[in-house]
Amino acid sequence: MQIQDLPYPDPGVPDARSGPRFLWWLGRNQLGGQMKSLAWGLLHFVSVSALPFCVGLAVQAVVERSGTRLALTGGLMAVCGVGIAVGDTFLHRAAVTNWITAAARVQQLLARKAAQLGSALTRRVAAGEVVAVSTGDVEKIGWLVEAVSRFTAAALTVVVVCVALLVYQPALGVVLAVGLPVVALAVLPLLPHATRRADVQREKAGRATELASDTVAGLRVLRGIGGEELFLDRYRSASQEVRRAAVRSARMWSLIAAIQVLLPGLLLIAVVWHGVHLARAGRITVGELVTAYSSVMILAYPLRHFEEIAMAYSFSRPSAKRAARVLSLERATDVGGSRAAQTPGGELYDPETGLLAPSGRLTAVVCGDPDAAGRLAERLGGHATEPGPSVLLGGVPLDELPLDSARTAVLVQDKDPVLLSGSLRELLEVPASGAVEAEAALAAAQCGDVLEALVQGSLDATDPMDARITERGRSLSGGQRQRLALARSLITDPEVLVLDEPTSAVDSHTEARIAEGVRGLRAGRTTVVFTSSPLLLDRADRVVLVHDGEVVAVGVHRELVHTEPRYRAVVTRETDDEARVTGPLEDDRAALRGALEEIEESA
């Protein structure tokens, strides 16, 4: 896989049972790139490590006054130089390709999982953790995948150099063969401590990120209640904890780096000291001593990759663990379905609650528990968070349809829809039937003032469709964001549209116009609105009251207000004390109306 071929046609099915298993799966799926990187790495490192032998041969040629051998050695050094340049260039290219393609694979897997789970994802995993996995963790995982091949090439080079020295000069090769494993493995006892400190740092950084995300999301509310300083102090405290944890982690990694510098230096001193004695005794030549000395000097370069792979694994292991935890989440229903892809039509029925939404009509659902209403809305769209009986659309179970077909048939807009950054035109470019124009949807959602605000806030856009929307629409009010999201949902024109509190952030006058606009635009289509607003309820063809997980009353708004106390309590926010007071008053009013009717009849 090359960078220009991204994205992957199919990123595969990951082994998400644990972080190490996920890393192993990721590496196995990039064997081709790993082998290329390993080959170029071997060329580069072997060429670098061959230079000491060339230097030794050149020195010995000078000592023996052999011009032919000196010329041959010069040619060999030129070949090594070409190998170093070519190997380093293509090693970097292959390594970066491995990094980017591995990160892209993980991002595709996360995006696919987020699309499958929908809003259930943030209910099961904290939003801050999802952000951390999809940004910083992806880079750390890619770093390990990229470092593995370079480390393997460096380790093989060290082995080759040791064997070559043992053959070339056994007396010095033995010292190097004994000392190099000690140098390479000396930091292993420190790695668990470094890993734990790094884990603490990332955990605190994740908490700080989540706190910052929550603070930014609720900035308007914080300003309204004067809570900026409180949350600023909380974030300042969290960031200081991250700083202290980072310093403790950096100290341990600095100690590991210092050992990686100190021990090769000590090995170099030992080799030189032993070599000088051997040279004085006449057991080795000056060229052989220079070769051994230069080899130790050069080996410090590949040995640095031992430290890098330790750091890469320590940093990527918790990242892979978090990614595996997200990727291991499963839907309550099968994504593929057991039926062929189709878009059924007809009435929408939920066997669990008994909710029925007749085809082509506007059905309003009143539920006293907002969380229960959100779960029911998701279940109506085939996104049930828990196993249970499937919702039926025209008699076809949504759980048995492929996920794409179910989402095409039933669109669910939750109570907190997200607006992506970009132009308004890009926001409204969604899969749609083509029957509803953007202008009609914006008009039905009463977005006139939103369009004016977008143009006024834009520096160069005169057409509202070209105006830019900031991240999550933060420059807009809650009601404006809600209306744009409603317009986006109306454009799709699905067979069934489920809206969860679509007007909770708008004023009553706008809400009344939205109710008329949605009713007119969705004429002939099935629409289900979860709301407790009397303005929306009064314009619904059918009102359903759901209490304790089941349908307890069905009718129209004006009828249910007078006949169903539980409905009246939710819609009018009436308390039990108020009900006891207003109950006799309603009886008196009914008796008075009856008396007036009798007087009119007798008259």
C-alpha positions in Angstrom: 0.0 0.0 0.0 1.4 3.4 -1.1 0.3 6.8 0.2 -1.3 7.7 -3.1 -3.5 4.6 -2.9 -5.1 5.6 0.4 -7.8 5.2 1.7 -7.9 1.4 2.0 -10.7 -0.2 0.0 -11.2 -2.4 3.1 -9.1 -1.8 6.2 -9.9 -5.3 7.4 -11.3 -6.8 10.6 -8.9 -6.0 13.5 -7.9 -8.2 16.4 -9.2 -6.0 19.2 -8.9 -8.4 22.0 -6.0 -6.5 23.5 -3.6 -3.7 22.7 -0.6 -6.0 21.9 -2.8 -8.3 19.7 -4.0 -5.2 17.8 -0.5 -4.1 17.2 0.5 -7.5 16.0 -2.5 -7.6 13.7 -1.6 -4.2 12.4 2.0 -5.3 11.7 1.0 -8.5 10.0 -1.2 -6.5 7.6 1.7 -4.4 6.5 4.3 -7.1 5.9 5.1 -5.8 2.4 5.9 -2.3 3.6 7.9 -3.8 6.6 10.0 -6.0 4.3 10.8 -3.0 2.0 11.8 -0.9 5.0 13.9 -3.8 6.4 15.7 -4.3 3.1 16.6 -0.6 2.7 17.5 -0.4 6.4 19.9 -3.3 6.1 21.5 -1.7 3.1 21.9 1.6 5.0 23.1 0.1 8.3 25.5 -2.5 6.8 27.0 0.2 4.6 27.5 2.4 7.6 29.0 -0.5 9.6 31.3 -1.5 6.7 33.1 1.9 6.8 35.3 0.9 9.9 36.6 -2.1 8.0 37.4 0.1 5.0 39.2 2.6 7.3 41.1 -0.2 8.9 42.1 -1.6 5.5 43.2 1.9 4.3 45.3 2.5 7.4 47.0 -0.9 7.0 47.6 -0.2 3.3 49.3 3.1 4.3 51.4 1.4 6.9 52.4 -1.3 4.3 52.9 1.4 1.6 50.5 -0.5 -0.8 49.0 1.9 -3.3 47.0 -0.8 -5.0 45.3 -1.8 -1.8 44.7 1.8 -0.9 43.0 2.4 -4.2 40.8 -0.7 -3.8 39.9 0.4 -0.3 39.0 3.9 -1.7 36.7 2.3 -4.2 35.1 0.1 -1.5 34.5 3.2 0.6 32.8 4.9 -2.4 30.5 1.9 -2.8 29.7 2.1 0.9 28.9 5.8 0.6 26.5 5.1 -2.3 24.9 2.4 -0.2 24.5 4.7 2.8 22.9 7.5 0.7 20.6 5.2 -1.3 19.6 3.1 1.7 18.9 6.1 4.0 16.8 7.8 1.3 14.6 4.8 0.6 14.5 3.7 4.2 13.1 7.1 5.2 10.6 6.9 2.3 9.5 3.3 3.2 9.4 4.1 7.0 7.2 7.2 6.5 5.0 5.2 4.2 4.5 2.6 6.9 3.8 5.2 9.5 1.2 7.0 7.4 -0.5 3.9 6.0 -0.7 2.3 9.5 -2.2 5.5 10.9 -4.6 5.8 8.0 -5.7 2.1 8.6 -6.4 2.8 12.3 -8.3 6.0 11.4 -10.4 4.2 8.9 -11.2 1.5 11.4 -12.2 4.1 14.0 -14.3 6.0 11.5 -16.1 2.8 10.4 -16.7 1.8 14.0 -18.0 5.3 14.8 -20.4 5.1 11.8 -21.6 1.7 12.9 -22.2 2.7 16.5 -23.6 6.2 15.9 -24.5 8.0 19.1 -24.1 4.9 21.1 -20.3 5.3 20.9 -20.1 8.3 23.2 -22.5 6.6 25.6 -20.1 3.7 26.0 -16.8 5.6 25.7 -16.0 9.1 27.0 -15.9 11.7 24.2 -12.4 12.8 25.4 -11.1 9.3 25.0 -12.5 9.0 21.5 -10.7 12.3 20.5 -7.5 11.1 22.1 -7.6 7.8 20.2 -8.4 9.4 16.8 -5.6 12.0 17.1 -2.6 11.4 19.3 -2.9 7.7 19.8 -3.1 7.1 16.0 0.3 8.8 15.6 1.9 6.7 18.4 0.6 3.5 16.9 2.0 4.5 13.5 5.3 5.3 15.1 5.7 1.8 16.4 4.8 0.2 13.1 7.4 2.5 11.4 10.1 1.8 14.0 9.9 -2.0 14.0 11.5 -2.5 10.6 14.3 0.0 11.3 15.0 -1.6 14.7 15.1 -5.1 13.1 17.6 -3.8 10.5 19.7 -2.2 13.3 19.6 -5.4 15.4 20.6 -7.6 12.4 23.4 -5.2 11.6 24.8 -5.4 15.1 24.8 -9.2 14.9 26.5 -9.0 11.5 29.2 -6.7 12.8 29.9 -8.9 15.9 30.3 -12.0 13.7 32.5 -10.1 11.2 34.8 -8.9 14.0 35.0 -12.4 15.5 36.1 -13.6 12.1 38.3 -10.6 11.3 40.0 -10.4 14.7 38.8 -12.9 17.4 40.7 -11.3 20.3 38.8 -8.0 19.9 35.6 -9.6 18.6 35.1 -11.5 21.8 35.1 -8.3 23.8 32.6 -6.7 21.5 30.4 -9.8 21.4 30.2 -9.9 25.2 29.8 -6.2 25.7 27.2 -5.4 23.1 24.4 -7.5 24.6 25.0 -5.8 27.9 24.8 -2.4 26.3 21.7 -3.3 24.4 19.8 -4.9 27.3 21.0 -2.7 30.2 17.9 -0.4 29.9 15.4 -3.2 30.1 14.9 -3.1 33.9 14.1 0.7 33.6 11.5 0.3 30.9 8.6 -0.8 33.2 9.1 2.3 35.3 9.3 4.5 32.3 6.2 2.9 30.8 4.2 3.4 34.0 5.2 7.1 34.2 4.3 7.5 30.5 0.9 5.9 31.2 0.2 8.3 34.1 1.2 11.2 31.9 -1.2 10.1 29.0 -4.0 9.4 31.5 -3.7 12.9 33.0 -3.4 14.4 29.5 -6.6 12.6 28.4 -8.5 14.0 31.5 -7.2 17.5 30.7 -8.3 17.2 27.1 -11.8 15.9 28.1 -12.1 18.8 30.6 -11.1 21.3 27.9 -13.6 19.8 25.4 -16.4 20.0 27.9 -15.4 23.6 28.8 -15.4 24.7 25.2 -18.7 23.0 24.5 -20.4 24.7 27.4 -18.6 28.1 27.1 -21.9 30.0 26.5 -23.4 28.5 29.6 -20.3 29.2 31.6 -20.3 32.8 30.6 -24.0 33.1 31.4 -23.5 31.9 35.0 -20.1 33.5 35.5 -18.3 30.1 35.8 -15.3 30.8 33.6 -12.9 31.3 36.4 -14.0 28.2 38.2 -13.4 26.0 35.1 -10.2 27.9 34.3 -8.9 27.0 37.7 -9.9 23.4 37.2 -8.1 23.2 33.8 -5.1 25.1 35.2 -4.8 22.5 37.9 -5.3 19.6 35.5 -2.6 21.0 33.1 -0.2 21.4 36.0 -0.7 17.7 36.9 0.1 16.9 33.2 3.2 19.0 33.4 4.5 17.3 36.6 3.7 13.9 35.2 5.5 14.8 31.9 8.6 15.9 33.8 8.7 12.7 35.8 8.4 10.7 32.6 11.0 12.8 30.9 13.5 12.2 33.8 13.2 8.4 33.4 13.6 8.6 29.6 16.6 10.9 30.1 18.2 8.3 32.4 17.6 5.7 29.7 19.2 7.9 27.1 22.1 8.7 29.3 22.8 4.9 29.8 22.6 4.4 26.1 25.4 7.0 25.8 27.5 5.9 28.8 27.7 2.2 28.2 28.8 2.4 24.6 31.5 4.8 25.8 32.7 2.4 28.4 32.7 -0.4 25.9 34.8 1.8 23.5 37.3 2.4 26.3 37.5 -1.3 27.1 38.0 -2.2 23.4 40.7 0.5 22.9 42.5 -0.5 26.2 42.5 -4.2 25.3 43.4 -3.5 21.7 46.4 -1.3 22.6 47.8 -4.1 24.7 47.3 -6.6 21.9 48.9 -4.2 19.4 52.0 -3.7 21.7 52.2 -7.4 22.0 52.2 -7.7 18.2 49.1 -9.9 18.2 47.1 -7.4 16.1 48.0 -4.8 13.5 47.3 -1.1 13.7 44.7 -1.4 11.0 42.9 -4.1 13.0 42.9 -1.9 16.1 41.5 1.0 14.1 38.8 -1.2 12.6 37.7 -2.4 16.0 37.7 1.1 17.4 35.7 2.5 14.5 33.3 -0.4 14.7 32.4 0.4 18.2 32.0 4.1 17.4 29.7 3.3 14.4 27.7 0.8 16.4 26.4 3.6 18.7 24.3 4.6 15.7 22.2 1.4 15.3 22.2 0.9 19.1 20.2 4.1 19.4 17.3 2.3 17.7 17.1 0.0 20.7 16.1 3.0 22.8 13.7 4.2 20.1 11.8 0.9 19.8 11.5 0.8 23.6 10.0 4.3 23.7 7.8 3.5 20.7 6.4 0.4 22.3 5.9 2.1 25.7 4.0 5.0 24.1 2.0 2.9 21.7 1.0 0.1 24.0 -1.6 2.1 26.0 -2.6 3.9 22.8 -3.3 0.5 21.1 -5.1 -0.6 24.2 -7.5 2.4 24.0 -7.9 1.9 20.3 -8.7 -1.8 20.8 -11.2 -0.9 23.5 -13.1 1.3 21.0 -12.8 -1.1 18.1 -14.0 -4.0 20.3 -17.4 -2.3 20.8 -20.2 -4.0 19.0 -23.7 -3.1 17.9 -26.6 -4.9 19.5 -27.6 -6.0 16.0 -25.7 -7.3 13.1 -24.4 -4.7 10.6 -24.7 -6.9 7.6 -28.3 -8.1 8.2 -29.9 -11.3 7.0 -32.1 -9.8 4.3 -31.2 -8.3 0.9 -30.8 -4.5 0.7 -34.1 -2.8 0.3 -35.9 0.3 1.4 -39.3 -0.8 2.9 -42.2 1.5 3.4 -45.3 1.5 5.5 -46.1 2.0 9.2 -43.4 2.0 11.8 -44.0 -0.2 14.8 -42.0 -0.9 17.9 -43.1 -4.2 19.6 -41.3 -3.4 22.8 -43.3 -0.3 23.7 -46.3 -0.8 21.4 -45.6 2.5 19.6 -47.2 2.7 16.1 -46.5 5.5 13.6 -48.9 5.3 10.7 -47.5 5.7 7.2 -47.6 9.2 5.8 -48.6 10.9 9.0 -47.0 13.1 11.7 -46.8 11.3 15.0 -45.7 13.0 18.1 -44.3 11.0 21.1 -44.4 12.3 24.6 -42.1 10.6 27.1 -41.4 12.0 30.6 -37.8 10.6 30.7 -35.5 12.4 28.1 -33.0 9.5 28.3 -35.7 7.0 27.6 -36.9 9.1 24.8 -33.4 9.2 23.2 -33.1 5.4 23.5 -36.5 4.8 22.0 -35.6 7.2 19.1 -32.4 5.3 18.4 -34.3 2.0 18.5 -36.9 3.3 16.0 -34.0 3.9 13.6 -32.5 0.4 14.1 -29.8 1.6 16.4 -30.8 -0.3 19.5 -28.1 -0.2 22.3 -29.4 -3.4 23.9 -30.7 -6.6 22.3 -34.5 -6.8 22.0 -37.4 -7.2 19.5 -36.7 -5.4 16.3 -38.7 -2.4 15.1 -40.8 -3.2 12.1 -41.2 -0.9 9.0 -43.9 -2.1 6.8 -43.7 -5.5 8.5 -39.9 -5.8 7.8 -37.6 -6.0 10.9 -35.0 -3.2 10.6 -32.5 -5.4 12.4 -32.6 -7.9 9.5 -31.7 -5.2 7.0 -28.1 -4.1 6.2 -27.2 -1.1 8.2 -27.0 1.2 5.2 -30.5 0.2 4.1 -31.9 0.7 7.6 -30.4 4.1 7.8 -31.7 5.0 4.3 -35.2 4.0 5.3 -35.2 5.7 8.8 -33.2 8.8 9.6 -32.8 9.7 13.3 -31.8 13.2 14.3 -30.8 13.2 18.0 -31.4 16.1 20.4 -27.8 17.3 20.1 -26.9 17.2 16.4 -23.4 18.1 15.2 -22.6 20.6 12.5 -19.3 19.9 10.7 -17.1 22.8 9.8 -17.2 24.0 6.2 -19.6 26.0 4.0 -23.3 25.8 4.3 -23.5 24.2 0.9 -21.1 21.4 2.0 -23.2 20.9 5.2 -26.3 20.4 3.1 -24.7 18.1 0.6 -26.0 14.9 2.1 -27.4 11.7 0.6 -31.0 12.6 -0.4 -33.9 11.5 -2.6 -33.7 14.8 -4.5 -37.3 15.6 -3.9 -36.6 18.4 -1.4 -34.6 21.4 -2.4 -32.2 23.1 0.1 -34.2 26.4 -0.1 -37.5 24.6 0.8 -35.8 22.8 3.7 -34.2 25.9 5.1 -37.5 27.7 4.8 -39.4 25.0 6.6 -36.8 25.0 9.4 -37.1 28.8 9.6 -33.4 29.5 8.9 -33.8 33.0 7.4 -32.1 34.7 10.3 -29.4 32.0 10.4 -28.6 32.7 6.7 -28.3 36.4 7.5 -26.1 35.8 10.5 -23.8 33.6 8.4 -23.4 36.2 5.7 -22.8 39.0 8.2 -20.1 36.8 10.0 -18.4 36.0 6.7 -15.7 38.3 5.2 -16.1 37.4 1.6 -19.3 35.4 1.1 -22.3 37.2 -0.3 -24.3 33.9 -1.0 -25.3 32.3 2.3 -24.6 28.9 0.8 -20.9 29.8 0.5 -20.7 31.2 4.1 -18.4 29.2 6.4 -19.6 27.4 9.5 -17.1 27.1 12.3 -16.3 23.9 14.1 -19.5 22.4 15.5 -21.2 25.7 14.6 -19.9 27.4 17.7 -20.4 30.9 16.2 -24.1 30.2 16.1 -26.6 30.1 18.9 -28.1 26.8 20.0 -31.4 27.5 18.3 -29.6 28.4 15.0 -27.6 25.2 15.1 -30.7 23.2 15.8 -32.6 24.7 12.8 -29.7 24.1 10.4 -29.5 20.5 11.6 -33.3 20.2 11.0 -32.9 21.5 7.5 -30.2 19.0 6.8 -32.5 16.2 7.9 -35.4 17.5 5.9 -33.3 17.5 2.7 -32.5 13.8 3.0 -36.3 13.1 2.7 -36.2 9.6 4.1 -39.1 7.2 4.2 -39.3 7.8 8.0 -37.9 10.8 9.8 -37.4 10.6 13.6 -36.7 13.9 15.3 -35.7 14.0 19.0 -36.6 17.4 20.5 -36.0 19.4 17.3 -37.1 22.7 18.7 -36.0 22.7 22.3 -33.7 25.7 21.8 -36.0 28.0 19.8 -38.7 30.5 20.9 -42.4 29.7 20.8 -43.1 31.9 17.7 -40.4 30.2 15.6 -41.4 26.9 17.0 -45.0 27.3 15.7 -43.7 28.2 12.2 -41.3 25.3 12.2 -44.2 23.0 13.2 -46.2 24.2 10.2 -43.2 24.0 7.9 -42.3 20.5 8.8 -45.9 19.3 8.6 -46.2 20.8 5.1 -42.8 19.6 3.7 -43.3 16.1 5.1 -46.8 15.7 3.8 -47.2 12.1 2.7 -44.1 11.0 4.5 -43.9 9.3 7.9 -42.6 11.6 10.6 -42.1 10.9 14.3 -41.3 13.8 16.7 -40.3 13.3 20.3 -41.3 16.4 22.0 -43.3 17.9 24.9 -44.0 21.2 23.2 -47.7 22.0 23.0 -47.1 23.8 19.8 -45.7 20.8 18.0 -48.1 18.4 19.7 -51.1 20.4 18.6 -50.1 20.1 15.0 -49.5 16.4 15.1 -51.9 13.9 13.4 -51.4 11.5 16.3 -50.0 11.9 19.8 -48.6 8.9 21.7 -47.8 8.9 25.4 -45.1 6.5 26.5 -44.8 5.9 30.2 -42.5 3.4 31.9 -41.5 1.9 28.6 -44.9 1.3 27.1 -47.6 3.2 25.3 -50.4 4.2 27.7 -52.4 6.7 25.7 -53.0 7.6 22.1 -55.1 10.5 20.7 -54.7 14.1 19.8 -53.2 16.8 21.9 -56.3 18.7 23.0 -58.1 15.5 24.0 -55.2 14.0 26.0 -54.6 17.2 27.9 -58.1 17.0 29.3 -58.4 13.2 29.7 -54.9 11.9 30.7 -53.3 13.3 33.9 -49.9 11.8 33.1 -49.9 13.4 29.7 -50.9 16.8 31.2 -48.2 16.5 33.8 -45.5 16.1 31.2 -46.8 18.7 28.7 -47.8 21.4 31.1 -45.2 20.6 33.8 -48.0 20.3 36.3 -47.1 19.1 39.8 -49.3 16.8 41.9 -50.3 19.7 44.2 -51.3 21.7 41.2 -53.3 18.8 39.9 -55.2 18.5 43.1 -56.1 22.2 42.9 -56.9 22.3 39.3 -58.9 19.1 39.3 -61.9 20.5 41.2 -61.7 23.7 39.2 -62.0 21.7 36.0 -65.0 19.9 37.4 -66.6 23.2 38.3 -65.9 24.6 34.9 -67.4 21.5 33.3 -70.5 21.8 35.4 -70.8 25.5 34.6 -70.5 24.7 30.9 -73.2 22.1 31.2 -75.5 24.5 33.0 -75.0 27.2 30.3 -75.7 24.7 27.6 -79.0 23.7 29.3 -80.0 27.4 29.6 -79.2 28.0 25.9 -81.3 24.9 25.0 -84.3 26.0 27.1 -84.1 29.5 25.7 
